[in-house]
Amino acid sequence: MPFLKNTWYVAANAPELDQDMVSRMICGEQIVMFRTSTGEVSAIQDRCPHRFVPLSMGRRVGDSLECGYHGLRFDGTGACVDAPNDDDNQKARACVKSYRAVERYSVVWIWMGDPALADEEKIPAFEFLADQENYTCCQGYSHIKGNYQLISDNLLDLSHIHYLHPGIHEGSSFADFTNKVQRDGDTVWSMLWRHHYHVDAAKRPFFGMPGDAEDVEGQGHARWDAPGVLFVNTAWWDHGSSFEEGVRTPNAHLITPETETTSHYFWASGRNFARDNEAVTTATAATMKNVFETQDGPMVEAQQRDMGHSTDFLDHKPIILKADAAGVMARRIMSQKIRAEQPSKNADVLQPAE
């Protein structure tokens, strides 16, 4: 299945670009990203048009990248700004593809399609990543050898946690929860109300919760936007209290296809408790990375191995369970969007003269 082009993909965690440049394959295209002297993000094809070597093998020269082979330099627009030992006509002929890129919510977003259609207002909101007054956050990255939509399926299926992640919801039962799936435009919501959620009394002081009641209310609402951008809004609070007064741990799961069968998985977690405890931040990042790479990741990779080079899970005629409703809805939206981008089968057919 072709990739959706006219949409925002996550290309990097913003801190990655604080060092030098980052080269990453996205939707089968190798791209190099770097910050300019003004702090803006530039993204261009990571391929010199002369001998086809990666520009990322070269070096930064001001706001341009210099090829390490023959010294051709390209700026953030993809234009050749220097061609040593050649005249200006050569510079005019040499150029590379550029991409619209913007930094928002501590990540770098890239538009893979028509730059004229790139509307920054359509970037899904992840306010907690920019809300330093109320949340402490950590970010990370994992590489998964599976199709990006398989990862979205996994995240939208809220029932698997009790089986694949033992201990995370210890003392609670999925049978006590209420799950509702709904579509809002091209956004899918899988909302989970965790009635009678268990919080061990010994952990309540750590979360800043008074008293010792172990039975509380909770939620784990997941929001999906194309192509694989998920916000999971998790919280729990005492009965008679409210979400605003409770413990909140919002998470971002940002999945970008590398190839048809491999994916970049950018993730972030926030919390409104133990905010100044750096050890908690470090432990949270380590736990998330371990969970994704030793539990969810192997399951997705096993699915992909069984499917071979196929990327459409539904083509394999799987049994569909209630917990699959949100994932199936998201897949149908993606199929509609991708089909809408494809040229009409009749576009090249000559029309008869009148």
C-alpha positions, 0 to 999 in steps of 0.5 A: 500500500502506498504511503499517505503523503499530504500529512504531518509525520514525526521525523525526530525528537527535537533534542536530537537536532541540538547536536548536529544533523540527523539522517532518517528514512521516512516513507522510503525517502532518506532525509537529513535534518538540521537547525539553521542559525535562526533555530528553524529546522531544515530538511532536505534529501540526504543524497548528493546529486553528483555521486549519490552519497549521503550529504550526512557523511559531510559536514555543516558549513553555516546554514548549509551541508557540504558533501564530503566527497567533492564539496558541493554545498546545499542550503535548507531549500535544497539549492546548491550554494557552492560547487568548487571548481565549477561555474555558477551554471553548475550550481543552477543545475544541482539541487536536492529535494526539500521538505517542509519541517517544523518543530512543535511539542518537542518533536520535529514534524515533516510534510512528505507531500505537496508543500503548498498543502502543508498547514501547521494548524493541522498538527495534532495537539500535545499540549502536555509536552509544552506545558512545563508549568504542570508536567515533567516529561521524558522522550525516547525512540524505538525502532520496530521491524513492523508496519506502522499501522500494526503499532497503531492497532496495538495502541488502540487495543486497550485490552491487551495491557492485562496480558502483555504487560503484567503488573502495570494494572495489578489489582484491576480487572478489564471487566470492570472498565467501560470502553467506547469508540467514536469517530470525530471527523478523521480522528478516532477516540477509544475511551476507557473508563477504569471504574474501581481502578486499584492503586496500592495504598503504599504508593498513594504518598508517592502520587501525592494522594491523601488517604489510603483508599485503594479503589479509585476512578480512572481513565485511559483515553486514546486519540488517533490521528493519521497517519499514526499519531496517538495521544493517550490521556491516562489519569486516576482520582479518588471517588467523589473527586475529579480528573483535574484533581487526580494523578495524570500521566499523559503519553504521546505515541508517534509512529512514522513509517521508515519502510513498508515493514519497519517503523520509527516509534517516537514516544513521550510521557508526562506526569504531574507528580514527583515533578522534581525527581530526576530519578523518576524521570530516568526510570520512567524513560527506561521503563517505557523503552523496555516495555516497547522493545521487549513486549509490544515490539516483539509482538508487532514484529512477530505479526509482520514476520507472519504477514511477510511483505504484506502490509494490509492486516485486514487482507489476511482475514483476521478474527475481529474482536470488540477491542479491535473496533478503534483499530479497524476504524483507523485503518479504514480512514487511512485507506480512504485518505490514501485512495483519495491521493492516488491518480484516477484510473481514468486520468490518462484515458483520452476523452472522445472529441465532441 
